[in-house]
Amino acid sequence: MENIDWKNLPFGYLKTDWNIRCYFRNGKWGELETSSSEYVNIHIAATGLHYGQEAFEGM
């Protein structure tokens, strides 16, 4: 961690070989899973896609 140049970290997408996923279902977190997929399935009505609604809810 001490070798990371924190002031010059880029903002953007950096492809990696793997990522970790964990799903919240029925009131609890599941097991950690590894995935090589770059995609995340998200419902079309997810409020996170509707910036205005999220900004309002965050106030």
C-alpha positions as CSV (number, residue, x, y, z in Angstrom):
1,M,0.0,0.0,0.0
2,E,2.9,2.4,0.7
3,N,4.0,2.1,-3.0
4,I,0.7,3.3,-4.4
5,D,0.7,6.9,-5.7
6,W,-2.7,7.9,-4.2
7,K,-2.6,11.4,-5.7
8,N,-2.4,10.1,-9.3
9,L,-4.8,7.2,-9.3
10,P,-6.8,7.2,-12.6
11,F,-10.6,7.2,-12.7
12,G,-11.9,4.7,-15.1
13,Y,-12.2,1.0,-16.0
14,L,-9.3,-1.3,-15.5
15,K,-10.0,-4.9,-16.7
16,T,-8.9,-7.6,-14.4
17,D,-9.0,-11.4,-14.8
18,W,-11.4,-11.9,-11.9
19,N,-13.8,-10.1,-9.6
20,I,-15.6,-11.0,-6.4
21,R,-19.3,-11.0,-6.1
22,C,-21.7,-11.5,-3.1
23,Y,-25.5,-11.4,-3.3
24,F,-27.9,-10.1,-0.7
25,R,-31.0,-12.3,-0.7
26,N,-33.7,-13.0,1.9
27,G,-32.2,-10.6,4.4
28,K,-28.6,-12.0,4.4
29,W,-25.4,-12.0,2.4
30,G,-24.4,-15.1,0.5
31,E,-21.1,-16.7,-0.1
32,L,-18.3,-14.9,-2.0
33,E,-18.1,-16.0,-5.6
34,T,-15.4,-15.3,-8.2
35,S,-16.4,-14.4,-11.7
36,S,-14.5,-13.6,-14.9
37,S,-17.4,-11.8,-16.4
38,E,-17.2,-8.0,-17.0
39,Y,-21.0,-7.6,-16.9
40,V,-23.4,-7.2,-14.0
41,N,-27.1,-7.9,-14.6
42,I,-29.3,-5.1,-13.2
43,H,-33.1,-4.7,-13.4
44,I,-34.3,-2.0,-15.7
45,A,-36.3,-0.4,-12.9
46,A,-33.3,-0.3,-10.5
47,T,-33.4,3.1,-8.8
48,G,-29.7,3.5,-9.2
49,L,-30.2,4.0,-12.9
50,H,-32.5,6.9,-12.3
51,Y,-30.1,9.7,-11.2
52,G,-32.8,12.2,-10.3
53,Q,-34.5,9.8,-7.9
54,E,-31.3,8.8,-6.3
55,A,-30.2,12.4,-5.8
56,F,-33.6,13.2,-4.2
57,E,-33.5,10.2,-1.9
58,G,-30.0,11.1,-0.8
59,M,-31.0,14.6,0.4
